[in-house]
Each structure stands twice: as structure tokens, then as C-alpha cells.
């Protein structure tokens, strides 16, 4: 009985590890799709000039943000599950 359980755990771990690689690739792709607003440290602290507000932007940018956050959360949750197995 333990042998079957061990095989099942190995199968689930392999599937989740493969899924982790796919999620990581999608996450990198989504992050690279984001356009840079400002360059350098001044942009990081909001010192740079102009630009839209934090919540502003087109519908495409908002959907890209949502997809990026979704895959980031999925990546973290999958990592935690992999650590527990």
C-alpha cells in the first residue's frame, strides 16, 4: 500500500514541478511585456517627471497587470505546495 502512495506522491510532485516551470516561463514573459515608465532610481521612487497615476493606463495594461499578479500568486502557491510534498 505504501508503494502505491509513494508512486502517487512522485507523480503529483513531477506534475507540479513541470507546472512550476511553465508558470515561471509565463511570468517572465508577462513581466517582459510591461513597458518601462521611468528609468533608474528616480523612477522607482516617483521622482521622475510626468506619466500617469498609479492606477491609470489602458485596459490592456490593466489586464496585463492582473494577469501578472495572478501568475505571481499562482507561482507562490505552487512553490508552497511543492515544499510541503
Phi and psi in radians as a Rosetta constraint file:
Dihedral C 1 N 2 CA 2 C 2 CIRCULARHARMONIC -1.133 0.35
Dihedral N 2 CA 2 C 2 N 3 CIRCULARHARMONIC -0.598 0.35
Dihedral C 2 N 3 CA 3 C 3 CIRCULARHARMONIC -1.087 0.35
Dihedral N 3 CA 3 C 3 N 4 CIRCULARHARMONIC -0.743 0.35
Dihedral C 3 N 4 CA 4 C 4 CIRCULARHARMONIC -1.137 0.35
Dihedral N 4 CA 4 C 4 N 5 CIRCULARHARMONIC -0.675 0.35
Dihedral C 4 N 5 CA 5 C 5 CIRCULARHARMONIC -1.148 0.35
Dihedral N 5 CA 5 C 5 N 6 CIRCULARHARMONIC -0.712 0.35
Dihedral C 5 N 6 CA 6 C 6 CIRCULARHARMONIC -1.115 0.35
Dihedral N 6 CA 6 C 6 N 7 CIRCULARHARMONIC -0.703 0.35
Dihedral C 6 N 7 CA 7 C 7 CIRCULARHARMONIC -1.121 0.35
Dihedral N 7 CA 7 C 7 N 8 CIRCULARHARMONIC -0.697 0.35
Dihedral C 7 N 8 CA 8 C 8 CIRCULARHARMONIC -1.134 0.35
Dihedral N 8 CA 8 C 8 N 9 CIRCULARHARMONIC -0.761 0.35
Dihedral C 8 N 9 CA 9 C 9 CIRCULARHARMONIC -1.098 0.35
Dihedral N 9 CA 9 C 9 N 10 CIRCULARHARMONIC -0.729 0.35
Dihedral C 9 N 10 CA 10 C 10 CIRCULARHARMONIC -1.109 0.35
Dihedral N 10 CA 10 C 10 N 11 CIRCULARHARMONIC -0.701 0.35
Dihedral C 10 N 11 CA 11 C 11 CIRCULARHARMONIC -1.136 0.35
Dihedral N 11 CA 11 C 11 N 12 CIRCULARHARMONIC -0.788 0.35
Dihedral C 11 N 12 CA 12 C 12 CIRCULARHARMONIC -1.122 0.35
Dihedral N 12 CA 12 C 12 N 13 CIRCULARHARMONIC -0.745 0.35
Dihedral C 12 N 13 CA 13 C 13 CIRCULARHARMONIC -1.084 0.35
Dihedral N 13 CA 13 C 13 N 14 CIRCULARHARMONIC -0.751 0.35
Dihedral C 13 N 14 CA 14 C 14 CIRCULARHARMONIC -1.113 0.35
Dihedral N 14 CA 14 C 14 N 15 CIRCULARHARMONIC -0.758 0.35
Dihedral C 14 N 15 CA 15 C 15 CIRCULARHARMONIC -1.101 0.35
Dihedral N 15 CA 15 C 15 N 16 CIRCULARHARMONIC -0.781 0.35
Dihedral C 15 N 16 CA 16 C 16 CIRCULARHARMONIC -1.191 0.35
Dihedral N 16 CA 16 C 16 N 17 CIRCULARHARMONIC -0.608 0.35
Dihedral C 16 N 17 CA 17 C 17 CIRCULARHARMONIC -1.163 0.35
Dihedral N 17 CA 17 C 17 N 18 CIRCULARHARMONIC -0.714 0.35
Dihedral C 17 N 18 CA 18 C 18 CIRCULARHARMONIC -1.121 0.35
Dihedral N 18 CA 18 C 18 N 19 CIRCULARHARMONIC -0.740 0.35
Dihedral C 18 N 19 CA 19 C 19 CIRCULARHARMONIC -1.091 0.35
Dihedral N 19 CA 19 C 19 N 20 CIRCULARHARMONIC -0.626 0.35
Dihedral C 19 N 20 CA 20 C 20 CIRCULARHARMONIC -1.087 0.35
Dihedral N 20 CA 20 C 20 N 21 CIRCULARHARMONIC -0.720 0.35
Dihedral C 20 N 21 CA 21 C 21 CIRCULARHARMONIC -1.138 0.35
Dihedral N 21 CA 21 C 21 N 22 CIRCULARHARMONIC -0.735 0.35
Dihedral C 21 N 22 CA 22 C 22 CIRCULARHARMONIC -1.121 0.35
Dihedral N 22 CA 22 C 22 N 23 CIRCULARHARMONIC -0.815 0.35
Dihedral C 22 N 23 CA 23 C 23 CIRCULARHARMONIC -1.071 0.35
Dihedral N 23 CA 23 C 23 N 24 CIRCULARHARMONIC -0.728 0.35
Dihedral C 23 N 24 CA 24 C 24 CIRCULARHARMONIC -1.090 0.35
Dihedral N 24 CA 24 C 24 N 25 CIRCULARHARMONIC -0.736 0.35
Dihedral C 24 N 25 CA 25 C 25 CIRCULARHARMONIC -1.113 0.35
Dihedral N 25 CA 25 C 25 N 26 CIRCULARHARMONIC -0.763 0.35
Dihedral C 25 N 26 CA 26 C 26 CIRCULARHARMONIC -1.113 0.35
Dihedral N 26 CA 26 C 26 N 27 CIRCULARHARMONIC -0.712 0.35
Dihedral C 26 N 27 CA 27 C 27 CIRCULARHARMONIC -1.117 0.35
Dihedral N 27 CA 27 C 27 N 28 CIRCULARHARMONIC -0.758 0.35
Dihedral C 27 N 28 CA 28 C 28 CIRCULARHARMONIC -1.082 0.35
Dihedral N 28 CA 28 C 28 N 29 CIRCULARHARMONIC -0.761 0.35
Dihedral C 28 N 29 CA 29 C 29 CIRCULARHARMONIC -1.059 0.35
Dihedral N 29 CA 29 C 29 N 30 CIRCULARHARMONIC -0.795 0.35
Dihedral C 29 N 30 CA 30 C 30 CIRCULARHARMONIC -1.122 0.35
Dihedral N 30 CA 30 C 30 N 31 CIRCULARHARMONIC -0.697 0.35
Dihedral C 30 N 31 CA 31 C 31 CIRCULARHARMONIC -1.143 0.35
Dihedral N 31 CA 31 C 31 N 32 CIRCULARHARMONIC -0.686 0.35
Dihedral C 31 N 32 CA 32 C 32 CIRCULARHARMONIC -1.218 0.35
Dihedral N 32 CA 32 C 32 N 33 CIRCULARHARMONIC -0.368 0.35
Dihedral C 32 N 33 CA 33 C 33 CIRCULARHARMONIC -1.282 0.35
Dihedral N 33 CA 33 C 33 N 34 CIRCULARHARMONIC -0.386 0.35
Dihedral C 33 N 34 CA 34 C 34 CIRCULARHARMONIC -1.139 0.35
Dihedral N 34 CA 34 C 34 N 35 CIRCULARHARMONIC 2.406 0.35
Dihedral C 34 N 35 CA 35 C 35 CIRCULARHARMONIC -1.546 0.35
Dihedral N 35 CA 35 C 35 N 36 CIRCULARHARMONIC 2.464 0.35
Dihedral C 35 N 36 CA 36 C 36 CIRCULARHARMONIC -1.317 0.35
Dihedral N 36 CA 36 C 36 N 37 CIRCULARHARMONIC 2.293 0.35
Dihedral C 36 N 37 CA 37 C 37 CIRCULARHARMONIC -1.472 0.35
Dihedral N 37 CA 37 C 37 N 38 CIRCULARHARMONIC -0.968 0.35
Dihedral C 37 N 38 CA 38 C 38 CIRCULARHARMONIC -2.304 0.35
Dihedral N 38 CA 38 C 38 N 39 CIRCULARHARMONIC 2.812 0.35
Dihedral C 38 N 39 CA 39 C 39 CIRCULARHARMONIC -1.914 0.35
Dihedral N 39 CA 39 C 39 N 40 CIRCULARHARMONIC 2.636 0.35
Dihedral C 39 N 40 CA 40 C 40 CIRCULARHARMONIC 1.360 0.35
Dihedral N 40 CA 40 C 40 N 41 CIRCULARHARMONIC -3.006 0.35
Dihedral C 40 N 41 CA 41 C 41 CIRCULARHARMONIC -1.224 0.35
Dihedral N 41 CA 41 C 41 N 42 CIRCULARHARMONIC -0.490 0.35
Dihedral C 41 N 42 CA 42 C 42 CIRCULARHARMONIC -1.115 0.35
Dihedral N 42 CA 42 C 42 N 43 CIRCULARHARMONIC -0.626 0.35
Dihedral C 42 N 43 CA 43 C 43 CIRCULARHARMONIC -1.241 0.35
Dihedral N 43 CA 43 C 43 N 44 CIRCULARHARMONIC -0.554 0.35
Dihedral C 43 N 44 CA 44 C 44 CIRCULARHARMONIC -1.183 0.35
Dihedral N 44 CA 44 C 44 N 45 CIRCULARHARMONIC -0.567 0.35
Dihedral C 44 N 45 CA 45 C 45 CIRCULARHARMONIC -1.760 0.35
Dihedral N 45 CA 45 C 45 N 46 CIRCULARHARMONIC 0.133 0.35
Dihedral C 45 N 46 CA 46 C 46 CIRCULARHARMONIC 1.354 0.35
Dihedral N 46 CA 46 C 46 N 47 CIRCULARHARMONIC 0.301 0.35
Dihedral C 46 N 47 CA 47 C 47 CIRCULARHARMONIC -1.458 0.35
Dihedral N 47 CA 47 C 47 N 48 CIRCULARHARMONIC -0.427 0.35
Dihedral C 47 N 48 CA 48 C 48 CIRCULARHARMONIC -1.056 0.35
Dihedral N 48 CA 48 C 48 N 49 CIRCULARHARMONIC 2.730 0.35
Dihedral C 48 N 49 CA 49 C 49 CIRCULARHARMONIC -1.386 0.35
Dihedral N 49 CA 49 C 49 N 50 CIRCULARHARMONIC 2.837 0.35
Dihedral C 49 N 50 CA 50 C 50 CIRCULARHARMONIC 0.994 0.35
Dihedral N 50 CA 50 C 50 N 51 CIRCULARHARMONIC -2.722 0.35
Dihedral C 50 N 51 CA 51 C 51 CIRCULARHARMONIC 1.527 0.35
Dihedral N 51 CA 51 C 51 N 52 CIRCULARHARMONIC 2.963 0.35
Dihedral C 51 N 52 CA 52 C 52 CIRCULARHARMONIC -1.576 0.35
Dihedral N 52 CA 52 C 52 N 53 CIRCULARHARMONIC 2.985 0.35
Dihedral C 52 N 53 CA 53 C 53 CIRCULARHARMONIC -1.236 0.35
Dihedral N 53 CA 53 C 53 N 54 CIRCULARHARMONIC 3.009 0.35
Dihedral C 53 N 54 CA 54 C 54 CIRCULARHARMONIC -1.064 0.35
Dihedral N 54 CA 54 C 54 N 55 CIRCULARHARMONIC -0.743 0.35
Dihedral C 54 N 55 CA 55 C 55 CIRCULARHARMONIC -1.486 0.35
Dihedral N 55 CA 55 C 55 N 56 CIRCULARHARMONIC -0.058 0.35
Dihedral C 55 N 56 CA 56 C 56 CIRCULARHARMONIC -1.355 0.35
Dihedral N 56 CA 56 C 56 N 57 CIRCULARHARMONIC 3.117 0.35
Dihedral C 56 N 57 CA 57 C 57 CIRCULARHARMONIC 2.136 0.35
Dihedral N 57 CA 57 C 57 N 58 CIRCULARHARMONIC 2.998 0.35
Dihedral C 57 N 58 CA 58 C 58 CIRCULARHARMONIC -1.385 0.35
Dihedral N 58 CA 58 C 58 N 59 CIRCULARHARMONIC 2.991 0.35
Dihedral C 58 N 59 CA 59 C 59 CIRCULARHARMONIC -1.111 0.35
Dihedral N 59 CA 59 C 59 N 60 CIRCULARHARMONIC -0.617 0.35
Dihedral C 59 N 60 CA 60 C 60 CIRCULARHARMONIC -1.120 0.35
Dihedral N 60 CA 60 C 60 N 61 CIRCULARHARMONIC -0.750 0.35
Dihedral C 60 N 61 CA 61 C 61 CIRCULARHARMONIC -1.138 0.35
Dihedral N 61 CA 61 C 61 N 62 CIRCULARHARMONIC -0.694 0.35
Dihedral C 61 N 62 CA 62 C 62 CIRCULARHARMONIC -1.152 0.35
Dihedral N 62 CA 62 C 62 N 63 CIRCULARHARMONIC -0.714 0.35
Dihedral C 62 N 63 CA 63 C 63 CIRCULARHARMONIC -1.173 0.35
Dihedral N 63 CA 63 C 63 N 64 CIRCULARHARMONIC -0.620 0.35
Dihedral C 63 N 64 CA 64 C 64 CIRCULARHARMONIC -1.133 0.35
Dihedral N 64 CA 64 C 64 N 65 CIRCULARHARMONIC -0.716 0.35
Dihedral C 64 N 65 CA 65 C 65 CIRCULARHARMONIC -1.077 0.35
Dihedral N 65 CA 65 C 65 N 66 CIRCULARHARMONIC -0.784 0.35
Dihedral C 65 N 66 CA 66 C 66 CIRCULARHARMONIC -1.105 0.35
Dihedral N 66 CA 66 C 66 N 67 CIRCULARHARMONIC -0.755 0.35
Dihedral C 66 N 67 CA 67 C 67 CIRCULARHARMONIC -1.125 0.35
Dihedral N 67 CA 67 C 67 N 68 CIRCULARHARMONIC -0.688 0.35
Dihedral C 67 N 68 CA 68 C 68 CIRCULARHARMONIC -1.123 0.35
Dihedral N 68 CA 68 C 68 N 69 CIRCULARHARMONIC -0.776 0.35
Dihedral C 68 N 69 CA 69 C 69 CIRCULARHARMONIC -1.134 0.35
Dihedral N 69 CA 69 C 69 N 70 CIRCULARHARMONIC -0.723 0.35
Dihedral C 69 N 70 CA 70 C 70 CIRCULARHARMONIC -1.039 0.35
Dihedral N 70 CA 70 C 70 N 71 CIRCULARHARMONIC -0.848 0.35
Dihedral C 70 N 71 CA 71 C 71 CIRCULARHARMONIC -1.232 0.35
Dihedral N 71 CA 71 C 71 N 72 CIRCULARHARMONIC -0.521 0.35
Dihedral C 71 N 72 CA 72 C 72 CIRCULARHARMONIC -1.163 0.35
Dihedral N 72 CA 72 C 72 N 73 CIRCULARHARMONIC -0.759 0.35
Dihedral C 72 N 73 CA 73 C 73 CIRCULARHARMONIC -1.141 0.35
Dihedral N 73 CA 73 C 73 N 74 CIRCULARHARMONIC -0.728 0.35
Dihedral C 73 N 74 CA 74 C 74 CIRCULARHARMONIC -1.066 0.35
Dihedral N 74 CA 74 C 74 N 75 CIRCULARHARMONIC -0.687 0.35
Dihedral C 74 N 75 CA 75 C 75 CIRCULARHARMONIC -1.098 0.35
Dihedral N 75 CA 75 C 75 N 76 CIRCULARHARMONIC -0.796 0.35
Dihedral C 75 N 76 CA 76 C 76 CIRCULARHARMONIC -1.141 0.35
Dihedral N 76 CA 76 C 76 N 77 CIRCULARHARMONIC -0.784 0.35
Dihedral C 76 N 77 CA 77 C 77 CIRCULARHARMONIC -1.104 0.35
Dihedral N 77 CA 77 C 77 N 78 CIRCULARHARMONIC -0.734 0.35
Dihedral C 77 N 78 CA 78 C 78 CIRCULARHARMONIC -1.130 0.35
Dihedral N 78 CA 78 C 78 N 79 CIRCULARHARMONIC -0.650 0.35
Dihedral C 78 N 79 CA 79 C 79 CIRCULARHARMONIC -1.088 0.35
Dihedral N 79 CA 79 C 79 N 80 CIRCULARHARMONIC -0.760 0.35
Dihedral C 79 N 80 CA 80 C 80 CIRCULARHARMONIC -1.123 0.35
Dihedral N 80 CA 80 C 80 N 81 CIRCULARHARMONIC -0.697 0.35
Dihedral C 80 N 81 CA 81 C 81 CIRCULARHARMONIC -1.143 0.35
Dihedral N 81 CA 81 C 81 N 82 CIRCULARHARMONIC -0.727 0.35
Dihedral C 81 N 82 CA 82 C 82 CIRCULARHARMONIC -1.101 0.35
Dihedral N 82 CA 82 C 82 N 83 CIRCULARHARMONIC -0.609 0.35
Dihedral C 82 N 83 CA 83 C 83 CIRCULARHARMONIC -1.236 0.35
Dihedral N 83 CA 83 C 83 N 84 CIRCULARHARMONIC -0.509 0.35
Dihedral C 83 N 84 CA 84 C 84 CIRCULARHARMONIC -1.372 0.35
Dihedral N 84 CA 84 C 84 N 85 CIRCULARHARMONIC -0.451 0.35
